[in-house]
Amino acid sequence: WLGILYAFLLGRSTDREGAMETREADFTNTDDPMINIRPIAGGTADSDAQKQLLELQLKMATSSINHEYARIEFEDVWDRERRDDLIEYMHECRTAYFEARRALSAYDPYALEDFEADLMRQKQMTLSGAQAS
């Protein structure tokens, strides 16, 4: 799912004045429900700034989904040592998420707001599919 997320994040751009503009990424597998997520607006035309925005969003998405999977495992594990490891890992994920969130908020608060809404929808789709399996 991270490959889809990265392709999704690459499917957006902005004009020279910084106005937000979105375009759909070119996906060929339309059976995947993840493709229906709308690209995030934000960033600048500058490639370094765009790369930084993508990296922050990818860090947020990765740490968020890793935290959710660890939380799901935590609910099913009764081994004390493993539970302690999972608690530590979830704390690390949460810390990474909020560091990236703070940076993205300072960089582009509108992109953060849109991204978090899409991330929540993406997590719900991904996790509901994983739990149904």
Secondary structure, DSSP 8 states (H G I E B T S, - for coil): -HHHHHHHHHTEEE-TT--EEE-----S-TT-GGGGS-------SSHHHHHHHHHHHHHHHHHHHHHHHHHHHHHH---HHHHHHHHHHHHHHHHHHHHHHHHHHHH-HHHHHHHHHHHHHHHHHHHHHHHH-
